[in-house]
């Protein structure tokens, strides 16, 4: 949709981060959905409709709890893939699947508690839960007898064989104790020769015969126990294999549930954004960018962190328009807001505005104030702007939005003004959407495009602010500035530059001389 420089200027990178899903399922799902473009109007509107509807039902806390439950759902995909491929599963795998089932249950409860509609309640895998249930009574997982009749008989046979082996071990140990006085607590023991140097009972084998002692072991026939253990091992492997086959039968439903989780994660990320910033379902109009009381959320977020107020703006752009107005009046912010609103629509995010009419675009391009990557090509600021302008004109179309911020301000003003006028005319001829911020006079009138302006400072009583108090000066500018975008008609561009310079503490004698020269 846009290049990295333009994405940064219009807040697209910030927006992607702000609406990033919390779970791996959501991020995978998000990666499969390209930004909406021309022709996707119905799908984009459906998604934004759903987001706004959910934002009207779920509150901030409820949404946060559901998203926390989503984040806690473990990743079962590798286990399900192995089950589907017929690979064996172990007890740890079954335990993890049990955690997955429990997390889905917790998510469904969080959804209901948040007031979510029953028909949108996240899926619960009752079939998979029932398959695993016999082994989950303790909260972990155990291959219980209920997973197969052979398990119970094999475990009983092993228990009997071990009991019989223990009895024989105890009897032999008793004979050793009676003959030598040594307690053969384990299968291996030591008899000191100065304690007992006679023959050892039958069933005892000497493994080391030293001058001072003999090391011996109890020789027991473990064949019956070993056979019983082998039968149990086989029975457990068969039970695990059968259990894995049953799990494989649930993988399609589990896959559906995971895809639904991904879609829900994406949706709730947009709901959370809308609950914080507000949002509307825009009219998707191909030839118009209009919004009322729109919030450029990246700037509002940054101002909020510094305790400063953000003023929403309104705009109606059809074709190409030139935007003039004072320094610090918000021209760049107005350009960025136009791009941000379109980026929201492209990502299925309800734009934060009271109302809006927006296009789905092929491209959004920002020209002006080019970043350091252009400088690495040994281009001046002006040359970098010209190169971007050349590339933009080559691809400009009615599905392009071109945002031009103070183009050619670093070259001679007469030539810069002339080039900007010709640039605006070329964009007009290509039927592109474009908003051109400039301090050059007469650009709109000469290029025969719309002329808008920032209303500007609506009061001049700013002298009470101390010139050396920058924070107070900025607050005063914010209070005094009228950020509305209005129709400029044939008015010349006014920058309020001298008033702002005085407010920001510039030398009073310099300001006085400048006023005389200007007036």
N, C-alpha and C positions, 0 to 999 in steps of 0.2 A: 504493500500500500504506500510506503514512503521510505525514504532513505534515513540513515541514522541521525543526521543533523536535523532534518525536519521532524523526525519522531521525538527528538529531545525538545525541540522548540515548542511543539504543540502538546507536549505532555503525554505522548503515546506510551513511552517506556514507563512513566509513572503510573499510567492507567493500567497497563498490563500487570504491574506489580500489585496494584490496589485490588484487582479482581482475580488474583491468582487463587486457584482452588487450594484447600488445605491438605488434601490427601493425594497419594500417588495415583489413585483411580481417576480423580478429577483432573490432575495434570495430564495424564495420558489421554483422557477424553478431550481436553482442551486442545491438545496438540493435533488432534485429528480434524479440528474445525478451523478452516481458513476464515479470515475476515470476510464479512459480507461485502459483496460488490454489486455493481449494476446487474439487475435480474434476480437478486436475492431478496427483494423487498418483502415478499410475503413471509419468508422464513425469519428475517430480521425482526419484522413487526411482531410475529408470533412470540419470539423469545422475549422481546421487551414487554409485550402484553403480560406474559406469564410472570416476569420479574416484578412488575408493578403490582399485579394482583397479589402475589405472595407477600410483597412488602406491606400491603394493606392488611394482611392477616397476621403475620409473624411480627413480634416486637424485637427490639435490639437484643435483649437478654436471651429470649428464646432462640433467636437465630444463632447467637454465639454458642449456646449450649448444644444445638444440633450440629454445628460445625465442629465443636470439640468432640462430640461423639463420632463424627465422620473421621476426624484426625486419628481417633483411637482404633479404628478398624484395622486389624493386621492384614498383611499381604498374603493371600492364600494361593496366588496364581501359580507359582512354581510347583506346589504340592498337587494342585488340581491338574496341571499339565502332565505330571508324572503318572497320576492315576489314570488319566485319559489315555496315556500311551501304554498302559498295562504294566508299568514299573511297580515294584513292591514299595509299600509304605511302612514306616516304622511307628512305634508308639509316640514318638515326638511329633511326627506328622499329624497323627490323629489328635494329639493334644492341641496343636496349633489350629487345626480345623475347628476344634471345640471352642477355642478362643474367638475364632472368626464368627461362629454361630452366635456366641454370647454378645459380641460387639454389635452384630446386626440387631439383636433383640434390644440392646441398650439404645441404639440409634432410633429404632421404631418408638420406644417409650419417650425419648427426648422429643421426637417429632410430635407425638400426641400431646405431650405436656406443653409444647410451644403453641398449640392451637392449630397445627397443620391439618389439612383436610384428610379424612380417612382414605379417600380414593388415591391420594398421593403418598400414603404412608410407605416408607421404605420397606422393601421386601424382607421377609424372614424365611429362612430355609428350613422349614419344618421337617422336610424329608431327610435332609442331612443331619439335623439335630436328632431325629429318631434313630438313625443308623448308629450314631455315636453314643447315644444315651446310656446303654448298658455299661459302658466303661467310664462314665463320668460322674458316678455317684459321689466320689470323694472330692470333686472339683478339679482333679487332674485327669489322667487317663490311665486305665488299667485294662488289659486284655481279659475281660471277665469271662467266666464259664458260659455266660449267655450268648457269646459270639459263636458257639458251636458245641454240640453234644460231645464230640471227641475230646474237647478240652477238659471237661469235668472228669471223664473216665481216665484220661491220661494223667491228670494231676492226682487223682485218687491212687492210681497205680504207682506213681512216683512216691507219693507219701508213704504207701505201704512198704515199698522197697527200701526207702530211707529208714523207716521205723525198724524193719528187720535188720538192716545193716547196722544201725545204732545198737540194737540189742546184741548182735554178735560182737561189736566193738566193746560194749560194756562187759560182756562175759569174758572176753580175752583179756581186757585190762584188769579185771578182777583176779584172773589167774596169775598175771604178772605181779600184781600187788601182793598176792598170797605167797608167791615163790621168792620175790626179791625185796619186798617192802617198798618198792618204788611205785608212785602213783603215775601211771601212764595216761596223763590227762589228754595228750594228743596222740596222734598215730606214731610219733617219734619220741623216744625217751633215752636217758642215759643211766647206766648201772655202774656205780663205782666198784672196783674189785675188792677194796677193803671193807665194803658193805656186803656184797654178795658176789661170789665167783663161781657159782654152780651153773648147771644147765638151765637154759631159758625154756619156758613153756612152748609147746607146739603152736605154730602160727606166728612166732616171732622170728624175725630175720635180723642178724647182726650186720650192720652196714659199715662199722668201723671197730676194729679190735685193737685197742691200745694197751700198753702195759698197766695203766692205772684205771682204765674204764672201758666199757663197751657201749657203743651207740647202736640202738636197735629200733626197728619199726614193727608196728603191728601189720601183719599181712592179712588183708581181708579180701574176700572175693567180691568185687563190686560189679560184676557183670550184670546182675539183675537190675541194680540201681542204674547203671549206665544205659542199659537197654530201655528202662522206663523213662530216663531223661531224654534219650533220643526220640522216643515216641512222643513225648510232650513237646519237644522242640519242633518236630514235624507237625504236630497238631496246631501249635501256635502259628507257625509259618502259614499253614493252610488257612487258619482263621484270619490272619492278617491279609492274605491274598484275597480271600472272599470279601473281607471288609473293604479292601481297596477297590474291588470290582463294584461293590455297592456304592462307594463314593464316586467312582467313575460314572455311574448312572445318574449322579446328581450334578455333574460338571456343567451340563448345558444350562440348568436352572441357576447354578452358581454364577456362570458367565453372564447370564442375563441380569442377575442381581448386581454384579460388579459394574456392568455398563450403566445400570440405573444409578448406582452410587456415583459414578463419574459424572453423569448428567446432573444429578442433584447437587454435587459439590460445585460444579460450574455455576449452576443456578443460584445457589445460596451465596456464593461469592458476590454475585451481582446484586442479590437482595441486600446483603450487608452494606454494599456500596450505596445503594439507593436509600437505605434507612439512614445512613450518615449524611449524604449530600442532597437527598431529594432526587426526583427524577420524573420524567414524563414519557409517554409514548409518542414519539414525533410523527408527524405526517411525513412520509418519505417522498419528497418532491425532487425530481431530477435537476431542476434549474433554479433552485432557490436555497439559500441558507438564512433562516430566520429563527430567532429565539428571543424569548422574553424572560428577563430576570435570570440569566444564565450564570452559573458559577464555574469559573476556571479552577477546578478543585486543586491542582498542584499548587497554584499561587495562594489560594485560600488556606490550604494546609500549612504552607510556609509562614504566612502572615499570622495564622492562629498560634503557631509555636512561639512567635515573638510577641504575642498579646496584641496584635493589630487587627483592625477591622477590614473585612473584604466587602466591596460593594458590587453586587451582581450587575450585569450589563445586558442590554438588549440590542439587537441588530437585525436588519433586514437587507440581505444582499442578493441582488439579481444581476447576473453578469459581472461586469467589472465596476468597482467603485474605488475612489480615492478617499483616504481617511486622513484628515489633518487635525491639528489641535495642539495644546500646550505640551511642553516637556513635563514628564511625570504625570501626564493626564491619562495614560493607559492605552495608548495606541498599540503598542506591542502586545499588551494583554488582550486587547480586542482581537487582534489577528490570531493570537494563540487560542483564544476562546472559540473562534470559528473553527479552527482545526481540531480542537479538542472535542467539540460537539460532534463533528463528523466522525472522529475516531471512536467516540462512544457508540454511535449508531453502527459503525462497521464491526464492532466487537459484541453487538447485541446488548449493550449497556444502556439503560434509559438515561438520556442526557440530563444532567442536573440543571433543569430550567423549569419555569412555570409552564411553558409550552414551546414547541419547536416545529419547524419544517426543515428537513435536512435531506441531502442526497446521499446515496451510496456511491462512492467514488472509486475510480481506478487509481488515483494518485493524489497525494497532498504534498506540496513542495513549498519549502520556506527558503526565501532568498533574502540575504542581509545578515551582517554580523557573522560571516562564515567562520567556522571553528578552526582549530589549529591544524587539522588534517590537510586543509587547503594550503596552509603556510609551508607544510613540508614539501610541497611541490614548487616552492620558491615563487609563489604568486603573492602579489600585494592584495590587500582587502578588496580594492576595486576590481582587480583582475579576477579574483576568485568569484566575485559577484557576477561578473560578465560571463565567466565560464558556466556557472550554474544557470544563468539566464538563457544562454545559448542552448544548453541541454534541455531546459524546461520548455522553451519554444518549440523544439524539435518534437516534443511529445504532447504538447498541450492539446486538450480536446474539451468538449462539453462535459466530460466526466472527470475533469481535473480541477483541483482547487490550488491556486497559486497565492501565496502569502508573501508580500514584498515589504520588507521593513527597512525604510530609509535607503533605498537603492541609490548608488552613486553619490552618497554623501561625502565620500572621501576624495572626490575629484573636483575639478572646477565646477562651480555651481551652474553656469550657463550651459555648459556641455552636459553636465549631469542631469539637469532639468530636461533638456532636449531628448536625451536618451531615454529617460523615464517616460516621457510622453509617448515616444515611439513604441516603447515596450508595452505600455498600457493599450495603445491602439492595436498592436499585434495580438495581444491576448483577447481583446474585444472581437477582433476579426475571426479568431479561432473559437469563439463562443465559450471560452473557458470561464469558470468562476474565479474571480481574483479580487483581493482586497489589498490596496496599496497604501501603506502609511508613509507620509513624506512631510517635510517642511517646505518644499518647493511650492511657490505660488502658481496658480493657474493651470496645474496639471490636468485636473478633471475637466475643466472647461475646454482646454485645447484638444484633449483626447476624446472629448464628447462622451464621457462616462459619468456615472453618478458621483456626487461629491458629498461625503459625510464628514462630520467633525465631532471631536470630543468637546462637549459643552464648555469645559474649562473652569477656571477659578470664578466662583460666583460671589466672592467678596474680596475686598482689598485691605480690610482691617487686620493686617497680620503683623504690624509693627510692634505689638506688645510682646511678641515672642523674642526672647533673647537670641541674638545671632549666634552665640557660641553654644547654644543648647540644641544639638542636632536632633535628638529624639523629639524634643518639643516642636522643632520646626517640621519634622516629618509628620507628626500628629496634626499640626495645624494645616499642612498641605492636604492631608487626607480629609480633614473636616471641610476645608474650603473648596476642594475640587469637586466639580460636577462631572462624573464619569459617564454620563449618558452620551450615546452616539446619536447625533441629531442630523437632520438634513441641513447641509451648509448653504444651499442655494448658490448664490454667486459671491458669498463672503470670502475675503482673502484669508489665508492661513494666519492665525495668531498663535504665538507660542507662549505668551506670558513669561518669557524668558527672564526679563528684567525683574519682575516681581519675585520670581522664584530665586533668582540669584541674591536679591536683597534678603529674602527670608532665610537663605542658607548661609548668610553671614559674609557675603562678599564685601569688599571694601566700599564704604558708603560714598567716598568721593568718586570712585570708579563708576558706581551705579548712577550717581548724579550726572556725570559726564555722558554716560551712555544714554540716559533719558534725554538729555539735550540733543545728542546726535540723532536719536531715533525720532524725536518729536519735531 
